[in-house]
Amino acid sequence: MVYAYISYFRKNRKGTLGSYYSIKDYKAVNPEFGTIEEFKELVDECHKMGFKVILDWVANHTGWDHVWIKNKDWYLTDSNGNIVHPPGTDWTDVAQLNYKNQDMRNAMIDAMVFWVKEVGVDGYRCDVAGRVPVDFWEKAREELEKIKPVYMLAEDEGNREYLSKAFNSNYNWRLMHLMESIANGKSDAFGIKRYYENFDRLYPNSSYPMNFITNHDENSWSGTEFERLKDAVDVMSVLTFTLPGIPLIYSGQEAALNKRLEFLRRTK
């Protein structure tokens, strides 16, 4: 399964590249990557090869130059009526959406339907899914399933209710951190056995975690898997494929990428 980003923004950009998660238009392709027609061709070719394609969906916030920003009541505001960035974060390059506004919810679902219906994508990896109400995700899943079966991955862990109707899988950070702890001699390997003894309680209704030893955040901010896992990289990689769940192969990991990719600027 391949997942892709859609993003193109300039206002309040951080760094020379900016964040992948500051969206300007939910129904547009970043022109740096090509056109929507070319993206359709890519999706079609992936399907012919047996791949599924899911988009990285950012539903919690938008860029400050998003086409919705004129609808002030679609966003969270402070006591002075100013749109704010997500509370409790330093994500000053994005504006927090207001999920109490039904018109905004409807527009968000309409945009998600667009990519499944018009382009043929097979689902979504949903950024910071736990910051968005579960009832929104359940409604979105219901509408998407009217078009075709989709796969929904939540960037979330610990919200069991999100796996009931809305999502198929979530992120297995607990396992990743446990692997790091074992690799650095701070825990014993039996911790993995103890974790999976509670698997059915953590994952209901045939849902599964996504197992990984690195991803974009870990690589950029915490270090490569070689820095964090040292000599245990190979065995921990094998475990992500053999323990219950689905494995993530992060960009470049299939070729043993051994450097950090900077988050807010291009890495050569």
TIVO-53515 format. One record per residue (C-alpha): x, y, z; residue in one letter. Coordinates in steps of 0.25 Angstrom, whole numbers. Example, Ala and Ser with C-alpha at 12.3 -4.5 7.8 and 13.67 -1.06 7.14 Angstrom:
[[49; -18; 31]; "a"] [[55; -4; 29]; "s"] 
END
This chain:
[[0; 0; 0]; "m"] [[5; 14; -4]; "v"] [[1; 27; 2]; "y"] [[3; 41; -4]; "a"] [[2; 55; 1]; "y"] [[-5; 67; -5]; "i"] [[0; 80; 0]; "s"] [[3; 94; -6]; "y"] [[4; 106; 2]; "f"] [[12; 118; 5]; "r"] [[7; 127; 16]; "k"] [[13; 126; 30]; "n"] [[22; 114; 24]; "r"] [[33; 108; 33]; "k"] [[46; 106; 27]; "g"] [[49; 106; 12]; "t"] [[40; 94; 9]; "l"] [[29; 96; 19]; "g"] [[21; 85; 26]; "s"] [[15; 74; 19]; "y"] [[2; 76; 27]; "y"] [[-1; 91; 23]; "s"] [[-11; 89; 13]; "i"] [[-16; 100; 3]; "k"] [[-27; 92; -5]; "d"] [[-33; 79; -1]; "y"] [[-37; 76; -16]; "k"] [[-24; 81; -23]; "a"] [[-10; 74; -26]; "v"] [[2; 81; -22]; "n"] [[7; 86; -36]; "p"] [[22; 82; -32]; "e"] [[17; 68; -33]; "f"] [[9; 69; -46]; "g"] [[-6; 70; -50]; "t"] [[-18; 63; -45]; "i"] [[-18; 55; -59]; "e"] [[-4; 50; -56]; "e"] [[-8; 46; -42]; "f"] [[-20; 38; -48]; "k"] [[-10; 31; -57]; "e"] [[-1; 28; -46]; "l"] [[-13; 22; -38]; "v"] [[-17; 14; -50]; "d"] [[-3; 8; -52]; "e"] [[-2; 5; -37]; "c"] [[-16; -3; -38]; "h"] [[-11; -11; -50]; "k"] [[1; -15; -42]; "m"] [[-7; -19; -30]; "g"] [[-4; -8; -21]; "f"] [[-14; 0; -13]; "k"] [[-12; 15; -12]; "v"] [[-16; 24; 0]; "i"] [[-15; 38; 2]; "l"] [[-9; 45; 15]; "d"] [[-21; 53; 20]; "w"] [[-20; 65; 29]; "v"] [[-34; 68; 35]; "a"] [[-30; 75; 48]; "n"] [[-25; 88; 42]; "h"] [[-21; 95; 29]; "t"] [[-11; 105; 24]; "g"] [[-13; 120; 26]; "w"] [[-15; 122; 11]; "d"] [[-25; 110; 10]; "h"] [[-38; 113; 1]; "v"] [[-46; 112; 13]; "w"] [[-40; 122; 22]; "i"] [[-50; 133; 18]; "k"] [[-60; 124; 26]; "n"] [[-56; 129; 39]; "k"] [[-67; 121; 47]; "d"] [[-61; 108; 41]; "w"] [[-48; 111; 49]; "y"] [[-45; 111; 64]; "l"] [[-44; 126; 69]; "t"] [[-39; 132; 82]; "d"] [[-46; 142; 90]; "s"] [[-43; 153; 81]; "n"] [[-49; 146; 69]; "g"] [[-36; 142; 63]; "n"] [[-33; 129; 56]; "i"] [[-23; 121; 64]; "v"] [[-13; 110; 62]; "h"] [[-16; 96; 69]; "p"] [[-16; 98; 84]; "p"] [[-4; 92; 91]; "g"] [[5; 92; 79]; "t"] [[15; 100; 72]; "d"] [[9; 98; 59]; "w"] [[8; 112; 56]; "t"] [[8; 110; 41]; "d"] [[-6; 104; 41]; "v"] [[-20; 108; 46]; "a"] [[-29; 99; 55]; "q"] [[-42; 95; 49]; "l"] [[-55; 96; 57]; "n"] [[-62; 82; 57]; "y"] [[-75; 89; 63]; "k"] [[-78; 95; 50]; "n"] [[-86; 85; 41]; "q"] [[-83; 92; 28]; "d"] [[-69; 90; 30]; "m"] [[-71; 75; 33]; "r"] [[-79; 74; 21]; "n"] [[-68; 81; 12]; "a"] [[-58; 72; 18]; "m"] [[-65; 59; 15]; "i"] [[-68; 64; 1]; "d"] [[-53; 66; -1]; "a"] [[-50; 52; 4]; "m"] [[-61; 46; -5]; "v"] [[-55; 54; -17]; "f"] [[-42; 46; -17]; "w"] [[-48; 33; -16]; "v"] [[-59; 35; -26]; "k"] [[-52; 44; -36]; "e"] [[-37; 38; -35]; "v"] [[-39; 24; -30]; "g"] [[-31; 25; -17]; "v"] [[-33; 14; -8]; "d"] [[-34; 21; 6]; "g"] [[-27; 30; 15]; "y"] [[-16; 31; 25]; "r"] [[-22; 41; 35]; "c"] [[-12; 51; 41]; "d"] [[-14; 53; 56]; "v"] [[-27; 46; 55]; "a"] [[-29; 46; 70]; "g"] [[-31; 61; 70]; "r"] [[-43; 60; 61]; "v"] [[-56; 55; 67]; "p"] [[-59; 40; 65]; "v"] [[-73; 43; 60]; "d"] [[-67; 51; 48]; "f"] [[-58; 39; 44]; "w"] [[-70; 29; 45]; "e"] [[-78; 38; 36]; "k"] [[-67; 40; 26]; "a"] [[-65; 25; 26]; "r"] [[-79; 23; 24]; "e"] [[-80; 32; 12]; "e"] [[-67; 26; 6]; "l"] [[-72; 12; 7]; "e"] [[-84; 16; -2]; "k"] [[-74; 18; -13]; "i"] [[-65; 6; -11]; "k"] [[-58; -2; 1]; "p"] [[-47; 7; 6]; "v"] [[-35; 5; 16]; "y"] [[-34; 15; 27]; "m"] [[-21; 17; 36]; "l"] [[-21; 26; 48]; "a"] [[-9; 33; 52]; "e"] [[-14; 30; 66]; "d"] [[-12; 20; 78]; "e"] [[-20; 17; 90]; "g"] [[-34; 22; 85]; "n"] [[-41; 8; 84]; "r"] [[-54; 14; 79]; "e"] [[-47; 20; 67]; "y"] [[-45; 5; 62]; "l"] [[-59; 1; 64]; "s"] [[-65; 7; 51]; "k"] [[-56; 18; 46]; "a"] [[-42; 12; 44]; "f"] [[-36; -2; 41]; "n"] [[-22; 1; 47]; "s"] [[-15; 11; 56]; "n"] [[0; 14; 59]; "y"] [[8; 4; 68]; "n"] [[16; 14; 75]; "w"] [[16; 6; 88]; "r"] [[23; -6; 81]; "l"] [[33; 4; 74]; "m"] [[37; 10; 87]; "h"] [[38; -4; 94]; "l"] [[47; -9; 83]; "m"] [[56; 3; 85]; "e"] [[56; 0; 100]; "s"] [[60; -14; 98]; "i"] [[71; -10; 87]; "a"] [[77; -1; 98]; "n"] [[77; -11; 109]; "g"] [[66; -4; 117]; "k"] [[55; -15; 116]; "s"] [[55; -30; 113]; "d"] [[49; -37; 101]; "a"] [[38; -43; 109]; "f"] [[32; -29; 109]; "g"] [[27; -32; 94]; "i"] [[21; -45; 99]; "k"] [[14; -37; 110]; "r"] [[9; -26; 101]; "y"] [[3; -36; 91]; "y"] [[-4; -44; 102]; "e"] [[-14; -32; 102]; "n"] [[-15; -31; 87]; "f"] [[-30; -35; 87]; "d"] [[-33; -24; 97]; "r"] [[-26; -13; 90]; "l"] [[-31; -17; 76]; "y"] [[-45; -20; 74]; "p"] [[-53; -24; 61]; "n"] [[-42; -30; 53]; "s"] [[-34; -17; 54]; "s"] [[-19; -17; 54]; "y"] [[-7; -8; 58]; "p"] [[3; -3; 48]; "m"] [[16; -8; 52]; "n"] [[29; 1; 49]; "f"] [[43; 4; 54]; "i"] [[43; 18; 48]; "t"] [[34; 28; 41]; "n"] [[35; 42; 36]; "h"] [[34; 48; 50]; "d"] [[44; 38; 57]; "e"] [[54; 40; 46]; "n"] [[54; 55; 46]; "s"] [[53; 58; 61]; "w"] [[58; 45; 68]; "s"] [[68; 39; 58]; "g"] [[69; 28; 48]; "t"] [[66; 14; 52]; "e"] [[81; 11; 52]; "f"] [[83; 22; 62]; "e"] [[72; 18; 71]; "r"] [[73; 2; 70]; "l"] [[87; 0; 67]; "k"] [[91; -14; 64]; "d"] [[76; -19; 67]; "a"] [[71; -12; 54]; "v"] [[70; -25; 46]; "d"] [[63; -33; 57]; "v"] [[53; -22; 60]; "m"] [[51; -20; 45]; "s"] [[47; -35; 44]; "v"] [[38; -34; 56]; "l"] [[30; -23; 49]; "t"] [[27; -32; 38]; "f"] [[24; -45; 47]; "t"] [[16; -39; 59]; "l"] [[1; -37; 57]; "p"] [[-2; -25; 50]; "g"] [[3; -18; 36]; "i"] [[17; -14; 34]; "p"] [[21; 0; 30]; "l"] [[33; 2; 20]; "i"] [[37; 17; 22]; "y"] [[43; 25; 10]; "s"] [[57; 19; 7]; "g"] [[56; 9; 18]; "q"] [[55; -2; 7]; "e"] [[69; 2; 3]; "a"] [[75; 4; 17]; "a"] [[74; 19; 17]; "l"] [[84; 23; 28]; "n"] [[82; 38; 29]; "k"] [[71; 47; 35]; "r"] [[62; 55; 25]; "l"] [[60; 69; 29]; "e"] [[45; 72; 32]; "f"] [[44; 86; 27]; "l"] [[54; 86; 16]; "r"] [[58; 78; 4]; "r"] [[69; 67; 7]; "t"] [[79; 64; -4]; "k"] 
END
